[in-house]
Amino acid sequence: MSESALNRRTPRTFQTGGRTPPLSKVSSWSLDTSLWTRSKNSVKTLRGATMIALCLVGLGVSVASLVMPFPPWVPQPDKISLVLFTSCGSAFLLGGLLISLWRPKNKIGVLMIAASFAWFSVNLFRVNSNLAFTVAAFSYILYLAIIEHMFIVFPYGYIRSATDRTLVIGTYCWCLGLNALGMLVWDSSHDDCFNGGCPRNLLGIYRDPALNMTIGRVLCDGSCLLMTGTLFLVAFRWRQATVATRRIMTPVALGAIPVAAGTLIDQGIQYGTAWPSDLWSQPGQWLLLAVPASVLLGLLRLRLGHAALTELVVQLSALSQGESLEPLRQLLRKTLHDPTADFGYRYSKSAPLLNADGHVIDLVMARSRQGVHELADADGTVYGVLLYDPILDEDPRLVRAVVEAVKFTVQNKRLEAERQARLKEIQALTVRMVTATDAERRRIERNLHDGGQQTLLALGFLLALCHKKASDGDLSTLLELLNNASKMTRSMVDELRDFCRGMHPTILSEAGLEAALESLRQRTSLDMSLDLLLPERLPALAETTAYFVASEALANATKHAHANVVTIRALMEGAELVVEIKDDGVGGATFHDGGGLQGLADRVAAVHGQFQVHSPEGDGTRMTVRIPCAS
């Protein structure tokens, strides 16, 4: 098997993107997938072989229906009636084969093939055999029950309710059970039977012509009532159906009318006789051609959406990036022929699903009323959802094709929304950082003015006084004044050193983050413990960010949280530096413009990191910072 073929059959989460691994490295999952693939191919091969066999058998039955001789006890129909009879059975067979090949999971194809063979079963009357005659007499009306079964389960192909099950079972019991009851009191060798002189009925155990006549009339009446009831059932379901379902059911609802009319005609002609006089020349049989025609047309209308897929793809590509998604919704509804079709998308993982109108989509409620197909990333993250009429699940290939065509547009819209949100976040971050920079500049100016400038002015005044004393020859206090000037100079140097350490500590650049945090621990008045598991050095930007977050957290714990104990934990997780700072203060820390937490969050966001704060009232504060360290 080629690599491309393997990847097409492998879920995305298991694709490796490389060469197929050697057998020794193939996982049990791969072996299971291979077995599943072979089993699936075997099923397809078996289904294809079965369809070919049914085609050959059906062809043989159709030819036999035309060329088989008619024995003396069977009235010979005219050629037109015989051809029409054969065409009707062949239409059922061909329609069933087409549906089975197109929709193998839909049992309507199987029912239609069964109806074809039940229709042709009357040809067994032409075989000079008691067994063949008995089988034909028992099953000649079976096609009618199968047709009613098809109408009841259309278009899904399976029984969907207890009412449906009761109707189907009742139909088969009525047609076959009552017919079998009549055969028990029917002597085909002496009673009414075609031209007379028929082979013996093997089920006959007692001869009662009058009872047989009564059962035949009841069977005719019941068949007419059943078909009429089925007609009204189809009409009622059509009326209750959604627009998309009505579109598919309309041909069948219309096709049920001539079928019911044909049944009434044929059963009306047979009424009053214990046995039909001619099964090959019934005037209503040509109306039964409406059954395969209407069923095929109904299912074909379901498939017409494939023809509009090309137009959908073309128009989707023409949608501009910032355009509203309302045109996309209208394209979906036009392609699926479903006015209720809709879609939803979310801007982020935590955001709710919104439709094109901006309304929140409740998936629980949507699944109870509509078909739902989730749009997910390769990692399983659901970023959108497609909503449609459940009847479209009968053509899953159409739904999958529409999903593939739509998901890129929805994903682009989501990415565009994320980009816009990120752009707004960056703009807000820029404003906050500019504001914080201006505030920091004013703080530095104020500190220099209130501290260093005043000290320098005092030192200048003191040196001027020393100069005057020296000029006047007054040396008695000069030594003391110079000593004071020296102390003031050293104090100024220490103040400037502390000031510079607040801007960027020298120990951080020289010894790294671990030494800088240890320096914080020695200077703080809190009971501070360190739990560090770090490499010798980290990228300078990561070390600086982590240091100032820890420094600001200590300041907040002292000034605002009134904490006594602080714990700082730092370690590497993959390519990220994770710093966790926890105190036992009063908690309740919140973000606000110009606040310390907002400043820390902005500083971390500037290096593409993550900043989280958990600070419940009365239970301390825990800060968690993740800083990327990839070079």
C-alpha positions as CSV (number, residue, x, y, z in Angstrom):
1,M,0.0,0.0,0.0
2,S,1.3,3.5,-0.9
3,E,2.1,6.1,1.7
4,S,-0.6,8.4,0.4
5,A,-3.2,5.6,0.6
6,L,-2.2,4.8,4.1
7,N,-2.4,8.4,5.2
8,R,-5.9,8.7,3.7
9,R,-7.1,5.8,5.8
10,T,-5.3,6.9,9.0
11,P,-6.8,9.4,11.5
12,R,-4.9,12.7,11.7
13,T,-3.8,12.1,15.2
14,F,-1.9,9.0,14.1
15,Q,-0.2,10.4,11.0
16,T,3.5,10.6,11.3
17,G,4.3,12.4,8.1
18,G,7.3,10.2,7.4
19,R,8.0,6.9,5.7
20,T,6.0,3.8,6.7
21,P,7.8,2.3,9.7
22,P,9.3,-1.1,9.5
23,L,7.2,-4.1,10.6
24,S,9.1,-4.4,13.9
25,K,8.0,-0.9,14.8
26,V,4.4,-1.2,13.7
27,S,2.1,-0.7,16.6
28,S,-0.9,-2.9,17.5
29,W,-3.1,0.0,16.5
30,S,-1.6,-0.1,13.0
31,L,-2.2,-3.8,12.8
32,D,-5.8,-3.4,13.9
33,T,-6.3,-0.6,11.3
34,S,-4.9,-2.9,8.6
35,L,-7.2,-5.7,9.6
36,W,-10.2,-3.3,9.7
37,T,-9.2,-2.0,6.2
38,R,-9.0,-5.5,4.8
39,S,-12.3,-6.4,6.3
40,K,-13.9,-3.3,4.8
41,N,-12.5,-4.1,1.4
42,S,-13.7,-7.7,1.8
43,V,-17.2,-6.4,2.6
44,K,-17.1,-4.2,-0.5
45,T,-15.9,-7.0,-2.7
46,L,-18.7,-9.3,-1.3
47,R,-21.3,-6.6,-1.9
48,G,-20.1,-6.1,-5.4
49,A,-20.2,-9.8,-6.1
50,T,-23.7,-10.0,-4.7
51,M,-24.9,-7.2,-6.9
52,I,-23.4,-8.9,-10.0
53,A,-25.1,-12.2,-9.0
54,L,-28.4,-10.4,-8.5
55,C,-28.1,-8.7,-11.9
56,L,-27.5,-12.0,-13.6
57,V,-30.3,-13.7,-11.8
58,G,-32.6,-10.8,-12.5
59,L,-31.7,-10.9,-16.1
60,G,-32.4,-14.6,-16.2
61,V,-35.8,-14.2,-14.5
62,S,-36.8,-11.4,-16.9
63,V,-35.8,-13.4,-20.0
64,A,-37.6,-16.4,-18.5
65,S,-40.7,-14.3,-18.0
66,L,-40.8,-13.6,-21.7
67,V,-39.9,-17.0,-23.2
68,M,-41.4,-19.5,-20.7
69,P,-44.3,-21.4,-22.3
70,F,-47.7,-21.1,-20.7
71,P,-49.2,-24.5,-19.7
72,P,-52.9,-25.3,-20.4
73,W,-54.2,-24.3,-17.0
74,V,-52.7,-20.8,-17.3
75,P,-54.4,-18.3,-19.6
76,Q,-51.9,-16.9,-22.1
77,P,-51.7,-13.1,-22.1
78,D,-51.1,-11.0,-25.2
79,K,-47.5,-9.9,-26.0
80,I,-48.0,-6.3,-24.9
81,S,-49.3,-7.3,-21.5
82,L,-46.5,-9.8,-21.0
83,V,-43.9,-7.2,-22.0
84,L,-45.5,-4.7,-19.6
85,F,-45.6,-7.3,-16.8
86,T,-41.9,-8.1,-17.4
87,S,-40.9,-4.4,-17.6
88,C,-42.6,-3.7,-14.3
89,G,-40.7,-6.4,-12.5
90,S,-37.5,-5.4,-14.2
91,A,-38.0,-1.8,-13.2
92,F,-38.2,-2.8,-9.5
93,L,-35.0,-4.9,-9.9
94,L,-33.0,-2.2,-11.7
95,G,-34.1,0.4,-9.2
96,G,-33.2,-1.8,-6.3
97,L,-29.8,-2.5,-7.7
98,L,-29.1,1.2,-8.3
99,I,-30.1,2.1,-4.8
100,S,-28.1,-0.7,-3.3
101,L,-25.0,0.3,-5.1
102,W,-25.5,4.0,-4.4
103,R,-26.7,3.7,-0.8
104,P,-25.7,0.2,0.4
105,K,-26.9,1.0,4.0
106,N,-30.4,2.0,2.9
107,K,-32.6,-1.1,2.9
108,I,-35.0,0.4,0.4
109,G,-32.9,-1.1,-2.4
110,V,-33.1,-4.5,-0.8
111,L,-36.9,-4.1,-0.4
112,M,-37.2,-3.1,-4.1
113,I,-35.2,-6.2,-5.2
114,A,-37.4,-8.4,-3.0
115,A,-40.5,-6.8,-4.5
116,S,-39.1,-7.6,-8.0
117,F,-38.6,-11.3,-7.2
118,A,-42.0,-11.4,-5.5
119,W,-43.5,-9.9,-8.6
120,F,-41.9,-12.5,-10.8
121,S,-42.8,-15.3,-8.5
122,V,-46.2,-15.8,-10.3
123,N,-44.2,-17.3,-13.2
124,L,-43.9,-20.4,-11.0
125,F,-47.5,-21.0,-12.0
126,R,-46.1,-21.8,-15.4
127,V,-44.0,-24.7,-14.0
128,N,-45.7,-28.1,-14.0
129,S,-44.9,-28.9,-10.4
130,N,-47.1,-29.1,-7.3
131,L,-44.3,-27.4,-5.2
132,A,-43.8,-24.6,-7.6
133,F,-47.5,-24.0,-7.9
134,T,-47.9,-23.9,-4.1
135,V,-45.1,-21.4,-3.7
136,A,-46.5,-19.2,-6.4
137,A,-50.0,-19.3,-4.9
138,F,-48.6,-18.4,-1.5
139,S,-46.4,-15.5,-2.6
140,Y,-48.2,-13.9,-5.6
141,I,-49.5,-11.0,-3.4
142,L,-46.3,-10.6,-1.4
143,Y,-45.1,-7.7,-3.7
144,L,-48.0,-5.6,-2.4
145,A,-46.9,-5.9,1.2
146,I,-43.3,-5.1,0.2
147,I,-44.4,-2.0,-1.6
148,E,-46.3,-0.8,1.4
149,H,-43.3,-1.6,3.5
150,M,-41.2,0.7,1.2
151,F,-43.7,3.6,1.5
152,I,-43.7,3.3,5.3
153,V,-39.9,3.4,5.8
154,F,-39.1,5.9,3.0
155,P,-36.6,7.6,2.8
156,Y,-34.6,6.2,5.7
157,G,-35.0,2.5,4.8
158,Y,-35.6,1.3,8.4
159,I,-38.4,1.2,10.9
160,R,-38.2,4.3,13.1
161,S,-41.2,3.9,15.5
162,A,-43.5,1.3,17.1
163,T,-46.3,2.5,14.8
164,D,-44.2,1.8,11.8
165,R,-43.3,-1.7,13.1
166,T,-47.0,-2.4,13.8
167,L,-48.0,-1.4,10.3
168,V,-45.3,-3.4,8.6
169,I,-45.9,-6.5,10.6
170,G,-49.7,-6.2,10.2
171,T,-49.3,-5.8,6.4
172,Y,-47.2,-9.0,6.0
173,C,-49.5,-10.9,8.4
174,W,-52.6,-9.8,6.5
175,C,-51.3,-10.5,3.0
176,L,-49.4,-13.8,3.7
177,G,-51.4,-15.1,6.7
178,L,-54.8,-14.6,5.2
179,N,-53.6,-16.0,1.9
180,A,-52.2,-19.0,3.6
181,L,-55.5,-19.5,5.5
182,G,-57.4,-19.5,2.2
183,M,-55.0,-22.0,0.7
184,L,-55.8,-24.5,3.6
185,V,-59.4,-24.8,2.3
186,W,-58.6,-24.5,-1.4
187,D,-58.5,-27.6,-3.7
188,S,-56.8,-26.2,-6.8
189,S,-57.5,-29.4,-8.8
190,H,-61.3,-28.9,-8.6
191,D,-62.1,-25.3,-7.4
192,D,-61.7,-22.1,-9.3
193,C,-58.2,-21.9,-10.6
194,F,-57.3,-20.1,-13.9
195,N,-58.5,-22.3,-16.7
196,G,-58.9,-25.3,-14.4
197,G,-56.9,-28.4,-14.0
198,C,-54.1,-26.8,-12.0
199,P,-51.4,-28.7,-10.1
200,R,-52.3,-29.7,-6.6
201,N,-52.1,-27.2,-3.7
202,L,-49.8,-28.9,-1.2
203,L,-51.2,-26.7,1.6
204,G,-54.8,-27.7,1.1
205,I,-56.1,-29.9,3.9
206,Y,-59.8,-29.3,3.6
207,R,-62.0,-28.3,0.7
208,D,-64.5,-25.5,1.3
209,P,-65.2,-23.3,-1.8
210,A,-67.5,-21.0,0.1
211,L,-65.0,-20.2,2.8
212,N,-62.2,-19.8,0.2
213,M,-64.4,-17.3,-1.6
214,T,-65.0,-15.3,1.6
215,I,-61.3,-15.3,2.5
216,G,-60.5,-14.0,-1.1
217,R,-63.0,-11.2,-0.7
218,V,-61.6,-10.2,2.7
219,L,-58.1,-10.3,1.3
220,C,-59.2,-8.0,-1.5
221,D,-60.9,-5.6,0.8
222,G,-58.0,-5.6,3.2
223,S,-55.4,-5.0,0.5
224,C,-57.4,-2.0,-0.7
225,L,-57.7,-0.6,2.8
226,L,-54.0,-1.1,3.5
227,M,-52.9,0.6,0.4
228,T,-55.3,3.5,0.9
229,G,-54.2,3.8,4.5
230,T,-50.6,3.8,3.4
231,L,-51.4,6.6,0.9
232,F,-52.9,8.7,3.7
233,L,-49.9,7.9,6.0
234,V,-47.5,9.2,3.4
235,A,-49.5,12.3,2.8
236,F,-49.7,13.0,6.6
237,R,-45.9,12.5,7.0
238,W,-45.3,14.8,4.0
239,R,-47.4,17.5,5.7
240,Q,-45.6,17.1,9.0
241,A,-42.1,17.0,7.4
242,T,-39.5,19.8,7.2
243,V,-38.9,21.6,3.9
244,A,-35.9,19.5,3.1
245,T,-37.7,16.2,3.8
246,R,-40.7,17.3,1.8
247,R,-38.5,17.9,-1.2
248,I,-37.4,14.3,-1.1
249,M,-40.8,12.8,-0.1
250,T,-42.8,14.7,-2.8
251,P,-42.2,12.2,-5.6
252,V,-43.1,9.3,-3.4
253,A,-46.2,11.0,-2.1
254,L,-47.3,11.6,-5.7
255,G,-46.2,8.1,-6.7
256,A,-48.4,6.5,-4.0
257,I,-51.5,7.8,-5.7
258,P,-51.3,5.7,-8.9
259,V,-50.1,2.7,-6.9
260,A,-53.2,2.9,-4.7
261,A,-55.4,3.4,-7.8
262,G,-53.8,0.4,-9.6
263,T,-54.4,-1.7,-6.5
264,L,-58.0,-0.7,-6.3
265,I,-58.5,-1.5,-10.0
266,D,-56.9,-4.9,-9.8
267,Q,-58.5,-5.9,-6.5
268,G,-61.9,-4.6,-7.7
269,I,-61.7,-6.8,-10.8
270,Q,-60.7,-9.8,-8.7
271,Y,-63.5,-9.2,-6.1
272,G,-66.1,-11.9,-6.1
273,T,-63.7,-14.6,-7.3
274,A,-61.7,-17.0,-5.2
275,W,-58.7,-16.7,-7.6
276,P,-57.6,-14.1,-10.1
277,S,-58.3,-15.1,-13.7
278,D,-55.1,-13.6,-15.2
279,L,-52.1,-12.3,-13.2
280,W,-50.2,-11.2,-16.3
281,S,-52.8,-8.9,-17.8
282,Q,-54.0,-6.9,-14.9
283,P,-55.0,-3.4,-16.1
284,G,-53.6,-1.7,-13.1
285,Q,-50.1,-3.2,-13.2
286,W,-48.7,-0.5,-15.4
287,L,-49.4,2.0,-12.6
288,L,-47.0,0.2,-10.4
289,L,-44.2,1.5,-12.5
290,A,-44.7,4.7,-10.4
291,V,-43.1,2.9,-7.4
292,P,-39.5,2.6,-8.6
293,A,-39.7,5.8,-10.5
294,S,-40.9,7.9,-7.5
295,V,-38.5,6.2,-5.1
296,L,-35.5,6.8,-7.4
297,L,-36.6,10.4,-8.1
298,G,-36.9,11.1,-4.4
299,L,-33.5,9.7,-3.5
300,L,-32.0,11.4,-6.6
301,R,-33.3,14.8,-5.3
302,L,-31.3,14.1,-2.2
303,R,-28.2,13.7,-4.3
304,L,-28.7,16.8,-6.4
305,G,-26.7,18.8,-3.8
306,H,-23.5,17.2,-5.2
307,A,-24.0,19.1,-8.5
308,A,-24.0,22.4,-6.5
309,L,-20.8,21.7,-4.7
310,T,-18.6,23.2,-7.4
311,E,-20.6,26.4,-7.3
312,L,-20.3,26.4,-3.5
313,V,-16.5,26.1,-3.7
314,V,-16.2,28.8,-6.3
315,Q,-18.4,31.3,-4.4
316,L,-16.7,30.5,-1.1
317,S,-13.3,31.4,-2.6
318,A,-14.8,34.7,-3.8
319,L,-15.9,35.7,-0.3
320,S,-13.6,38.5,1.0
321,Q,-11.8,38.0,4.3
322,G,-13.7,40.6,6.3
323,E,-17.1,40.0,4.7
324,S,-20.1,38.9,6.7
325,L,-20.8,35.2,7.0
326,E,-24.5,35.7,6.0
327,P,-23.6,34.9,2.3
328,L,-22.0,31.7,3.4
329,R,-25.1,30.6,5.2
330,Q,-27.2,31.4,2.1
331,L,-24.8,29.3,0.0
332,L,-25.2,26.4,2.4
333,R,-28.9,26.6,2.3
334,K,-28.9,26.7,-1.5
335,T,-26.5,23.8,-1.8
336,L,-28.2,21.6,0.7
337,H,-31.7,22.7,-0.4
338,D,-32.4,23.2,3.3
339,P,-33.7,26.6,4.5
340,T,-32.8,25.6,8.1
341,A,-29.1,25.0,7.5
342,D,-26.8,27.0,9.6
343,F,-23.3,27.0,11.1
344,G,-21.5,28.3,14.1
345,Y,-18.0,29.2,15.0
346,R,-16.1,30.4,18.0
347,Y,-13.4,33.0,18.3
348,S,-11.4,31.1,20.9
349,K,-11.4,27.8,22.7
350,S,-13.3,29.2,25.7
351,A,-15.7,31.3,23.6
352,P,-19.3,30.1,22.9
353,L,-20.5,29.0,19.4
354,L,-22.0,31.8,17.5
355,N,-24.0,31.7,14.3
356,A,-23.9,34.2,11.5
357,D,-26.3,36.5,13.4
358,G,-24.1,36.4,16.5
359,H,-26.6,34.3,18.5
360,V,-25.2,31.6,20.8
361,I,-25.9,28.0,19.6
362,D,-27.0,25.5,22.2
363,L,-25.6,22.2,20.9
364,V,-27.8,20.1,23.2
365,M,-31.0,21.6,21.9
366,A,-29.6,21.6,18.3
367,R,-28.9,17.9,18.4
368,S,-32.5,17.2,19.4
369,R,-33.8,18.9,16.4
370,Q,-31.1,19.0,13.7
371,G,-28.2,17.1,12.3
372,V,-24.9,18.3,13.8
373,H,-21.4,18.0,12.3
374,E,-18.6,19.4,14.3
375,L,-15.6,21.1,12.7
376,A,-12.4,20.3,14.6
377,D,-8.7,21.0,14.3
378,A,-6.2,18.2,14.1
379,D,-5.8,18.3,17.9
380,G,-9.6,17.7,18.3
381,T,-10.4,21.3,19.2
382,V,-13.9,22.2,18.0
383,Y,-13.9,25.6,16.3
384,G,-17.2,25.4,14.4
385,V,-20.3,23.3,13.8
386,L,-22.6,22.7,10.8
387,L,-26.3,22.4,11.4
388,Y,-28.7,20.8,8.9
389,D,-31.9,18.9,8.4
390,P,-31.5,15.3,9.8
391,I,-32.7,13.9,6.4
392,L,-29.4,14.9,4.9
393,D,-27.7,12.2,7.0
394,E,-29.1,9.8,4.4
395,D,-26.4,11.2,2.1
396,P,-23.3,11.4,4.3
397,R,-21.0,12.0,1.4
398,L,-22.8,15.2,0.6
399,V,-22.5,16.3,4.2
400,R,-18.8,15.5,4.3
401,A,-18.2,17.3,1.1
402,V,-20.0,20.5,2.3
403,V,-18.1,20.3,5.6
404,E,-14.8,20.2,3.7
405,A,-15.8,23.1,1.6
406,V,-17.0,25.2,4.5
407,K,-14.6,24.4,7.3
408,F,-11.7,26.5,5.7
409,T,-14.0,29.5,5.4
410,V,-15.2,29.2,9.0
411,Q,-11.6,28.6,10.2
412,N,-10.4,31.6,8.3
413,K,-13.2,33.7,10.0
414,R,-12.1,32.4,13.3
415,L,-8.5,33.1,12.7
416,E,-9.4,36.6,11.4
417,A,-11.4,37.2,14.7
418,E,-8.4,35.9,16.7
419,R,-6.2,38.3,14.8
420,Q,-8.4,41.2,15.4
421,A,-8.7,40.4,19.1
422,R,-4.9,40.0,19.3
423,L,-4.4,43.3,17.5
424,K,-6.7,45.0,20.0
425,E,-4.9,43.4,22.8
426,I,-1.5,44.5,21.4
427,Q,-2.9,48.1,21.0
428,A,-4.1,48.1,24.5
429,L,-0.8,46.7,25.7
430,T,1.1,49.3,23.9
431,V,-1.0,52.1,25.4
432,R,-0.5,50.6,28.9
433,M,3.3,50.2,28.4
434,V,3.6,53.8,27.1
435,T,1.6,55.0,30.1
436,A,3.7,52.8,32.5
437,T,6.9,54.1,30.9
438,D,5.8,57.7,31.4
439,A,4.9,57.0,35.0
440,E,8.2,55.3,35.6
441,R,10.1,58.3,34.0
442,R,8.2,60.7,36.3
443,R,9.0,58.4,39.3
444,I,12.7,58.4,38.5
445,E,12.7,62.1,38.0
446,R,10.9,62.6,41.4
447,N,13.3,60.2,43.2
448,L,16.3,62.0,41.7
449,H,14.8,65.3,42.6
450,D,13.8,64.4,46.2
451,G,16.9,62.2,46.9
452,G,20.0,62.6,44.8
453,Q,19.5,66.2,43.8
454,Q,19.0,67.4,47.4
455,T,22.0,65.4,48.5
456,L,24.2,66.9,45.8
457,L,23.0,70.4,46.6
458,A,23.8,69.9,50.3
459,L,27.2,68.4,49.3
460,G,27.9,71.5,47.1
461,F,27.0,73.9,49.9
462,L,29.2,72.0,52.3
463,L,32.2,72.1,49.9
464,A,31.6,75.8,49.3
465,L,31.7,76.3,53.1
466,C,35.0,74.3,53.3
467,H,36.4,76.5,50.6
468,K,35.5,79.7,52.5
469,K,37.0,78.3,55.7
470,A,40.2,77.5,53.9
471,S,40.4,80.9,52.3
472,D,39.8,82.7,55.6
473,G,42.5,80.6,57.3
474,D,39.9,79.2,59.7
475,L,41.2,75.6,60.1
476,S,39.5,74.7,63.4
477,T,36.3,73.2,61.8
478,L,37.6,72.5,58.3
479,L,38.6,68.9,59.1
480,E,35.1,68.2,60.5
481,L,33.4,69.7,57.5
482,L,35.5,67.6,55.1
483,N,34.7,64.5,57.1
484,N,30.9,65.3,56.8
485,A,31.4,65.8,53.0
486,S,33.1,62.5,52.7
487,K,30.2,60.7,54.5
488,M,27.7,62.5,52.4
489,T,29.5,61.4,49.3
490,R,29.5,57.7,50.4
491,S,25.8,58.0,51.2
492,M,25.2,59.4,47.8
493,V,27.0,56.5,46.2
494,D,25.0,53.9,48.2
495,E,21.8,55.7,47.3
496,L,22.6,55.7,43.6
497,R,23.7,52.0,43.8
498,D,20.3,51.1,45.4
499,F,18.5,53.2,42.8
500,C,20.3,51.5,39.9
501,R,19.7,48.1,41.5
502,G,16.0,48.8,41.3
503,M,16.3,49.5,37.6
504,H,18.5,46.5,36.9
505,P,20.4,44.7,39.6
506,T,24.0,44.0,38.8
507,I,23.9,40.6,40.5
508,L,21.3,39.5,37.9
509,S,23.6,40.2,35.0
510,E,26.6,38.8,36.7
511,A,25.4,35.7,38.6
512,G,22.0,34.9,37.1
513,L,18.4,34.5,38.3
514,E,19.1,32.2,41.2
515,A,21.6,34.5,42.8
516,A,19.3,37.5,42.2
517,L,16.4,35.8,44.0
518,E,18.6,34.9,46.9
519,S,19.6,38.6,47.1
520,L,15.9,39.4,47.3
521,R,15.4,36.9,50.1
522,Q,18.3,38.5,52.1
523,R,16.9,42.0,51.8
524,T,13.2,41.3,52.5
525,S,11.7,41.4,55.9
526,L,9.3,38.5,55.1
527,D,9.9,34.8,55.9
528,M,10.8,33.9,52.3
529,S,11.7,30.4,51.1
530,L,13.1,29.4,47.7
531,D,12.6,26.2,45.8
532,L,14.7,26.6,42.6
533,L,15.5,24.0,40.0
534,L,17.2,26.0,37.3
535,P,20.1,25.7,34.9
536,E,23.2,27.8,35.4
537,R,22.0,30.6,33.2
538,L,18.8,31.5,31.2
539,P,18.2,34.0,28.4
540,A,18.7,37.5,29.8
541,L,15.1,38.6,28.9
542,A,13.6,35.6,30.7
543,E,15.8,36.2,33.8
544,T,14.9,39.9,33.9
545,T,11.2,39.3,33.6
546,A,11.1,36.6,36.2
547,Y,13.2,38.8,38.6
548,F,11.0,41.8,38.4
549,V,7.8,39.7,38.7
550,A,9.3,38.2,41.9
551,S,10.4,41.6,43.2
552,E,7.0,43.2,42.5
553,A,5.2,40.2,44.1
554,L,7.3,40.7,47.3
555,A,6.4,44.4,47.3
556,N,2.7,43.6,47.0
557,A,2.9,40.9,49.7
558,T,4.5,43.4,52.1
559,K,2.4,46.6,51.3
560,H,-1.0,45.3,50.4
561,A,-1.4,41.6,51.3
562,H,0.2,42.0,54.8
563,A,1.7,38.6,54.4
564,N,4.2,36.9,56.7
565,V,5.4,34.0,54.6
566,V,6.3,33.9,50.9
567,T,7.4,30.9,48.8
568,I,9.0,31.3,45.4
569,R,9.3,28.2,43.2
570,A,11.0,28.2,39.8
571,L,11.8,25.4,37.4
572,M,12.0,24.6,33.7
573,E,9.1,22.8,31.9
574,G,10.3,22.0,28.4
575,A,11.3,25.3,26.8
576,E,9.4,27.4,29.4
577,L,10.5,29.0,32.7
578,V,7.8,28.5,35.3
579,V,7.8,30.7,38.3
580,E,5.2,30.3,41.1
581,I,5.0,32.9,43.9
582,K,2.7,32.2,46.9
583,D,2.0,34.2,50.0
584,D,-0.3,33.8,53.1
585,G,-1.7,37.3,52.9
586,V,-5.3,38.5,52.8
587,G,-5.8,37.7,49.1
588,G,-8.4,39.5,46.9
589,A,-5.8,40.9,44.5
590,T,-7.5,42.2,41.3
591,F,-6.4,43.7,38.0
592,H,-7.0,47.4,37.3
593,D,-5.4,49.9,35.0
594,G,-2.2,51.3,36.3
595,G,-2.1,48.7,39.1
596,G,0.9,46.5,39.9
597,L,-0.7,43.3,38.7
598,Q,-1.6,44.8,35.3
599,G,1.9,46.0,34.9
600,L,3.3,42.6,35.6
601,A,0.8,41.0,33.2
602,D,1.9,43.5,30.5
603,R,5.6,42.8,31.1
604,V,5.0,39.1,30.8
605,A,2.8,39.5,27.7
606,A,5.5,41.6,26.1
607,V,7.8,38.5,26.0
608,H,4.9,36.2,24.8
609,G,4.5,34.6,28.3
610,Q,1.5,33.7,30.4
611,F,0.5,35.3,33.7
612,Q,-2.1,33.9,36.0
613,V,-3.3,35.0,39.4
614,H,-5.4,33.1,41.9
615,S,-6.2,35.3,44.9
616,P,-9.4,34.3,46.8
617,E,-10.4,36.5,49.7
618,G,-8.7,35.5,52.9
619,D,-6.6,32.7,51.4
620,G,-3.5,34.4,50.1
621,T,-2.3,35.0,46.5
622,R,-0.7,32.6,44.1
623,M,1.0,34.0,40.9
624,T,2.0,31.6,38.1
625,V,4.2,32.9,35.3
626,R,5.3,31.0,32.2
627,I,8.1,32.6,30.2
628,P,9.3,31.1,26.9
629,C,13.0,30.5,26.9
630,A,13.6,29.3,23.3
631,S,16.6,30.8,21.8
